[in-house]
């Protein structure tokens, strides 16, 4: 079955039947995301030899456009997922990429830091200043509050940015942070920008502990290239309602 046929089936089925309720109740569209997964559309842009669709930005943009017209929340989730997968395809392990290809892994972007002197309205009060500190045994402690993260508390992983572990400079390091990483916290009630039901909220790491090999890229010249790639994806993938923090973070 072609991706267009698969998409048509999902649109007329799960998404059409739940889009109105998703918007009215601001409830995350789990059934729609599951249907996209089963149809192979979450793995649309993963290489074919890893089990994905092997397709690119144009096809992903078409899928996001058609989904967003019917359900803006599901479209926002899919947009963030495809942009995150651009990082994973560049730097992620074959194991994670196969999980994405099989539709068993939803990812999202957590790139925009909340104001460290502000209050995100979350249970921990004031914002957390972003740091990354190496601990004994090749474990890194990430401290930050990321704002307007789409699918917060629903995704299986977050593409997470931090200052360089070594300190100094104004660069960034990128991490693949699993949703079940110790210390990761998502408020129960979404509070971020984005379409109702997209699950946009602040995500707290105070701290979150990850192995050092969770690093995807560091600010050594390679990071700028992958950020350029994701800028292109975010520019090309339409948003039914803007995700300003996402665009700002990579801009």
N, C-alpha and C positions, 0 to 999 in steps of 0.2 A: 504494500500500500504506500502511495506517495505521501509526503508530509502534508500536502494540501488536502488530500482525502482524509487523512487522520485528523487534521485540524478541523475540517468541516464537521466531522462526526462529534468531536468534543464540543465545538461551538453550539451545535444544535441540541446536544444532550446536556451534559453536566453544567456547562457555563450558562446556557440559556435558562435552565431551570432554577439557578441559584443567584443570578446576577442582581435581581431586584432586592432580594432579601439580604444579600451581602452589603449593598449600599444602605439599605434602611437600618439594618442592625449593626453596621460597622463590624461585622463578624468576618474573621479571616476565611477566605474561600478554600477551605481544605479539600472539599470534594472536587472543585475545579482543578486545583493543583494536582491532585491524585489522578484525575482523568488525563491531564497533560502528560504526567509521568507514564501512565500505562500506554499512552499512544506514542511514546518515544520522543516526545517533543522537548522534554527537559534536556535530553542528550543530543539535540539537533546539531549543535556546533562542535561536538567532540569528534575527533578523528574516527573514520570508519573502521580502521584496524583495531581500535579499542572498543568497538561495539556501538559507536555513536552514528549520527546521521551524516557526518562528514561535510556538512554544509556551512555556509558562512554568514557574513553580516547581512547581506541582502535578504536572504531567506528568514533570518531571525527578525529583521525589521518588519517583514511582511506578517509574520506570526504575531508579533507584539501589536502591530497596528490593528489586525483583525480582532484579536482578543480584547484590546482596550476599547474598541468601539462598543462592544457588548458588555464588558465588565471592566471598568477602569482599575479596580483593585487587583484583579488577577493580572491585568496587563502590567501594572507597576511591579508586581512580584516577579513576573517573567522577565521584564526589562532588567531588573537588578540582578537576577540570576544569570542571564546571558552575559552581562557585563562582568560579573564575578568569574564566570567560566572562562572568559578571555584571559584572566590572570592564571587560573588553574591550568589551562591548556599550555600556557607559556612556561610555568614553573612547577606545577603540581606533579605528584607521583602518578605513575600509571595506575596504581590501585585506586586512588581517588577519582581519577578520570574515568576509569571503568565503572565506578559506582555512579557517577554522573550520567555516563552513557546509558546505563541500565535503568535510569530513572529513579534510583534509590538515594539520590543526594541532591538536596536543594541548597544553593548557596546564595549569599547576598553580600553587599558592600557595607563595611563599617569604617569609613574613611574620615568623616568630619568630626573633629573634637568639639565637645561642648565647651563653653566659656568656663575656664577653671574658677573664675570668681563669681559665676552666676549660679542659678538654681534651676535645674531641669524639672523640678516638681516631683522628682522621684523620691523614694523612701529614704535615700541616703543624704538628702539635703544638698549642700553646696557641691559644685562641680569638682571633678578630680583632675589634677594636673597630669598631663600625659607623660609617662616615663616608661622606660624598658630597662630592667636591671637583671643582669646575669647572676644566678645563684649557683651554689655548689651542685655538681652533678649534671651540668649542662641543662639546667632548668632556668627559664627566663620568666620573670614576673612582669607582666604588663599592667600598668595602671592607666586608666583613661575612662572618660565617659563619652561614648559616641552618640551623636544625636541623629534623629530622623532616619534610623536604620529600618528599611523596608523588611517585612517578614521577621521582625525581631521576636525571638522566642519560638519561631516556627521553622526557621532554616536549620539545616544540619551543620552549616559552617559559616564563618564570617571571614571575609578578606579584610584584615585589620591592619591599620597603619600605626606606626609608633616612631618616636625619635630613634636615632641609631643607638644600639646597645652600648657601644663604646663611649657614647656621650660626645658632646661638641658638635658643631656644625648645625646646619638647618635642614639636613636631609631627612629621608624617611626610610623605614624598614617595613616590609610587608610580611604578614604572617597569615597562615591558614589556621584559624582558631576554631576548634570543634565546639559545637553548641553545648556539649556536656563537659567542657573544660572546667576544672575546679576554680571557683571564684567568679565565674561569669554570672551576671545577674540582669534580668529583664523585668521591669515593673509589670505588674499584672494588667495594667490598663494602658493601651497605646496612647501616646501623646504627641507623636511627631507629625510632620507635614506629609501630604500625600493623600490619595483617594481613600475614602472611608472603607475600611475593611482590609487595607493593605498591610496592617500590622505595624505601621511605622511608629517607632518608639526609641527612647534612649536605651542604650545597652551599657552596663557598668562592668568595669574590670577593676577590682579594688582589693587585691590584685587578682588577675587570672594567671594561672601557672601553665606554661606550655613548654614542651621540649625544645631545645635549641634548633632541632632539625625541622620544626614547624615553620621556620623562616622560608618565605618564598623568594624574596628579593631584598637587597639592601642598596643603599644609596652609593653605588660604586660605578655608575654609568649605565648599568643595565636597567635600573629602575625607571629612568626617564623614558626609555623606549617602551616599556610595558604600560606606563601611565599614558603615553601618547596613544597606544593602541586602545586603551579603555576610554580615553577622551573621544576617540573616533566612534567607538561603539555607543557611548552615551549620546553623542550628537546625532547618530543615525537612527537609534532606537527611539521611536516616538513615545512620549509620555502623555497619558490622558490628563494627568495633573502633575505638575512639576515636582521633582524631588530636589529642592534647591541645595540641600547639604551635600548630596551626592555629586552634583555638578560642580559645586564650589570646591570640594575636596580635591578633585582631580584637575581643576582648572588652574 
